[in-house]
Amino acid sequence: MSQEKSVARMENIYKLDGRVPIGKAIPFGLQHVLAMFVSNLAPITIIAGAAQPALSQQEIAMLLQNAMFAAGIATIIQLYPVWKIGAKLPIVMGVSFTFVTILSTIAANFGYPTVIGAVIVGGCFEGVLGLLAKYWKKVITPIVAATVVTAIGFSLFTVGARSFGGGYGDDFGSKENLIIATVTLLTCISWSIFVKGYMKQLSVLAGLVVGYILSIFMGKVDLSLIFSDGFVSLPRLFPFTPQFNVGAIISVCIIFLVSAAETIGDTTAMVASGLDREITEREVSGSLACDGFGSSISGLFGCAPCNLLLSECRSDCYDQGSKLVSPLPPVR
């Protein structure tokens, strides 16, 4: 078995520790990264837009860059744990929609620096809970975790519908936006129907490429703000000086409890569906710890908390015959 895993072959893409040819592994990893762009960046845009005093476009662009960097760090820790932090599972992390409402309220009433202070403290709170998960995990029964995950999933329907119409811009629902969205959707569906073999699982990547090219030709892509500080720009640590408000911290910590239940549900479902086994206590503890401390790292870069992306957790599971499998193994 170990010798079989040491040989790079495409069949290993369905094994947690399987070794995959790098040329064939890159498209799958790229698909996950591109698919999480909107769900990773939209929360920052919404929260920053609610902040008083308002943030400049340059500050928002910097936060968007930092959000991708923080999500990458958290994802790497989940894949390759540091001490007891990380689950060593194919989990993609990103800035969470779960906290948008509470953080938007805090930003509007206390300013964006208070958001950062609450995120840093709240992340440490969930991280410690994760390390101590063996003492309280039984409180979060499967039905509780499933209900939380389902409720959050339903709440994201409106996000998907708004994105289909063009997001939060003034041209929401315009003919151009609907054309781009429809072509992208049809590309994903057609790719899934007509393409065979392992390439069939790259339908999301195909839709993203076609939709982006179409957006360029329709004048919907403007990179001037992104490149305003040059083609390469390093993420900035502590872009805002954190401020700590007790009320804001308590409110965010409560939402972190909801996030913890969501993480348990998502991780359990991914292991049961993708790996066809029960999740271990070590994996639950590690995923929660990374969820929390990864959020604190995100706060250091001025961003909202990171946690498992619901869409990415679901796209980690594909139907292979009669069993669901995980297409995102570590590449050695």
LINGI-V622994 format. One record per backbone hydrogen bond with DSSP energy under -1.0 kcal/mol. NH is the residue of the N-H (numbers start at 1). CO is the residue of the C=O. E is the energy in kcal/mol with one decimal. If there is no record, write none. Layout:
# LINGI-V622994
nh=NH co=CO e=E
nh=NH co=CO e=E
This chain:
# LINGI-V622994
nh=5 co=1 e=-2.0
nh=6 co=2 e=-1.4
nh=9 co=19 e=-2.0
nh=12 co=9 e=-1.2
nh=13 co=10 e=-1.9
nh=14 co=11 e=-1.4
nh=15 co=12 e=-2.1
nh=18 co=15 e=-1.1
nh=24 co=21 e=-1.1
nh=25 co=21 e=-1.9
nh=26 co=22 e=-2.0
nh=29 co=25 e=-2.2
nh=30 co=26 e=-3.0
nh=31 co=27 e=-2.1
nh=32 co=28 e=-1.7
nh=33 co=29 e=-2.1
nh=34 co=30 e=-2.7
nh=35 co=31 e=-2.3
nh=36 co=32 e=-1.3
nh=37 co=34 e=-1.1
nh=40 co=36 e=-1.7
nh=41 co=37 e=-2.2
nh=42 co=38 e=-2.9
nh=45 co=41 e=-1.9
nh=46 co=42 e=-2.4
nh=47 co=43 e=-2.7
nh=48 co=44 e=-2.8
nh=49 co=45 e=-1.8
nh=50 co=46 e=-1.1
nh=52 co=107 e=-2.1
nh=60 co=56 e=-2.2
nh=61 co=57 e=-2.4
nh=62 co=58 e=-1.9
nh=63 co=59 e=-2.1
nh=64 co=60 e=-2.2
nh=65 co=61 e=-1.9
nh=66 co=62 e=-2.4
nh=67 co=63 e=-2.3
nh=68 co=64 e=-1.6
nh=69 co=65 e=-1.8
nh=70 co=66 e=-2.9
nh=71 co=67 e=-2.3
nh=72 co=68 e=-2.0
nh=73 co=69 e=-2.0
nh=74 co=70 e=-2.3
nh=75 co=71 e=-2.3
nh=76 co=72 e=-2.2
nh=77 co=73 e=-2.1
nh=78 co=74 e=-1.9
nh=79 co=75 e=-2.0
nh=80 co=76 e=-3.2
nh=82 co=85 e=-2.4
nh=85 co=82 e=-2.3
nh=86 co=286 e=-1.6
nh=88 co=78 e=-2.4
nh=91 co=89 e=-2.4
nh=94 co=307 e=-2.0
nh=96 co=305 e=-2.3
nh=100 co=97 e=-1.5
nh=103 co=99 e=-2.6
nh=104 co=100 e=-2.4
nh=105 co=101 e=-1.9
nh=106 co=102 e=-2.2
nh=107 co=103 e=-2.7
nh=108 co=104 e=-2.0
nh=109 co=105 e=-1.7
nh=110 co=106 e=-3.3
nh=116 co=112 e=-1.7
nh=117 co=113 e=-2.0
nh=118 co=114 e=-2.2
nh=119 co=115 e=-2.2
nh=120 co=116 e=-2.4
nh=121 co=117 e=-2.0
nh=122 co=118 e=-2.7
nh=123 co=119 e=-2.6
nh=124 co=120 e=-1.7
nh=125 co=121 e=-2.0
nh=126 co=122 e=-2.3
nh=127 co=123 e=-2.5
nh=128 co=124 e=-2.4
nh=129 co=125 e=-1.9
nh=130 co=126 e=-2.5
nh=131 co=127 e=-1.9
nh=132 co=128 e=-1.4
nh=133 co=130 e=-1.6
nh=135 co=132 e=-1.9
nh=136 co=133 e=-1.3
nh=137 co=133 e=-2.6
nh=139 co=136 e=-2.2
nh=140 co=137 e=-1.3
nh=141 co=139 e=-1.4
nh=145 co=141 e=-2.2
nh=146 co=142 e=-2.7
nh=147 co=143 e=-2.0
nh=148 co=144 e=-2.2
nh=149 co=145 e=-2.5
nh=150 co=146 e=-2.5
nh=151 co=147 e=-2.6
nh=152 co=148 e=-2.4
nh=153 co=149 e=-2.4
nh=154 co=150 e=-2.5
nh=155 co=151 e=-2.0
nh=156 co=152 e=-1.0
nh=157 co=154 e=-1.6
nh=160 co=156 e=-2.2
nh=161 co=157 e=-2.5
nh=162 co=158 e=-2.4
nh=163 co=159 e=-2.4
nh=164 co=160 e=-2.2
nh=165 co=161 e=-1.3
nh=166 co=163 e=-1.1
nh=167 co=162 e=-3.1
nh=172 co=169 e=-1.1
nh=173 co=165 e=-3.3
nh=174 co=171 e=-2.1
nh=178 co=174 e=-2.2
nh=179 co=175 e=-2.2
nh=180 co=176 e=-2.3
nh=181 co=177 e=-2.5
nh=182 co=178 e=-2.4
nh=183 co=179 e=-2.6
nh=184 co=180 e=-2.3
nh=185 co=181 e=-2.4
nh=186 co=182 e=-2.7
nh=187 co=183 e=-2.1
nh=188 co=184 e=-2.0
nh=189 co=185 e=-2.3
nh=190 co=186 e=-2.9
nh=191 co=187 e=-2.5
nh=192 co=188 e=-1.9
nh=193 co=189 e=-1.6
nh=194 co=190 e=-2.8
nh=195 co=191 e=-1.9
nh=200 co=197 e=-1.5
nh=201 co=198 e=-1.5
nh=202 co=199 e=-1.9
nh=206 co=202 e=-2.2
nh=207 co=203 e=-2.4
nh=208 co=204 e=-2.4
nh=209 co=205 e=-2.4
nh=210 co=206 e=-2.4
nh=211 co=207 e=-2.7
nh=212 co=208 e=-2.3
nh=213 co=209 e=-2.3
nh=214 co=210 e=-2.4
nh=215 co=211 e=-2.0
nh=216 co=212 e=-2.0
nh=217 co=213 e=-2.0
nh=218 co=214 e=-1.5
nh=219 co=216 e=-1.4
nh=220 co=215 e=-3.0
nh=227 co=223 e=-2.2
nh=228 co=225 e=-1.1
nh=230 co=227 e=-1.7
nh=238 co=300 e=-3.2
nh=243 co=113 e=-2.0
nh=249 co=245 e=-2.6
nh=250 co=246 e=-2.5
nh=251 co=247 e=-2.1
nh=252 co=248 e=-2.3
nh=253 co=249 e=-2.4
nh=254 co=250 e=-1.8
nh=255 co=251 e=-1.5
nh=256 co=252 e=-1.9
nh=257 co=253 e=-1.2
nh=258 co=254 e=-1.2
nh=259 co=255 e=-2.5
nh=260 co=256 e=-2.2
nh=261 co=257 e=-1.8
nh=262 co=258 e=-2.2
nh=263 co=259 e=-2.6
nh=264 co=260 e=-2.4
nh=265 co=261 e=-2.2
nh=266 co=262 e=-2.9
nh=267 co=263 e=-2.8
nh=268 co=264 e=-2.4
nh=269 co=265 e=-2.3
nh=270 co=266 e=-2.5
nh=271 co=267 e=-2.3
nh=272 co=268 e=-2.5
nh=273 co=269 e=-2.7
nh=274 co=270 e=-2.7
nh=275 co=271 e=-1.6
nh=277 co=271 e=-1.0
nh=284 co=280 e=-2.0
nh=285 co=281 e=-2.6
nh=286 co=282 e=-2.5
nh=287 co=283 e=-2.4
nh=288 co=284 e=-2.2
nh=289 co=285 e=-2.4
nh=290 co=286 e=-2.4
nh=291 co=287 e=-2.1
nh=292 co=288 e=-2.3
nh=293 co=289 e=-2.8
nh=294 co=290 e=-2.2
nh=296 co=292 e=-1.7
nh=297 co=293 e=-2.1
nh=298 co=294 e=-2.2
nh=299 co=295 e=-2.3
nh=300 co=296 e=-1.8
nh=302 co=299 e=-2.0
nh=303 co=298 e=-2.6
nh=307 co=94 e=-2.6
nh=309 co=92 e=-1.9
nh=313 co=309 e=-2.6
nh=314 co=310 e=-2.0
nh=315 co=311 e=-2.3
nh=317 co=314 e=-1.7
nh=318 co=325 e=-2.2
nh=320 co=323 e=-2.8
nh=323 co=320 e=-1.6
nh=325 co=318 e=-2.6
nh=330 co=16 e=-1.1
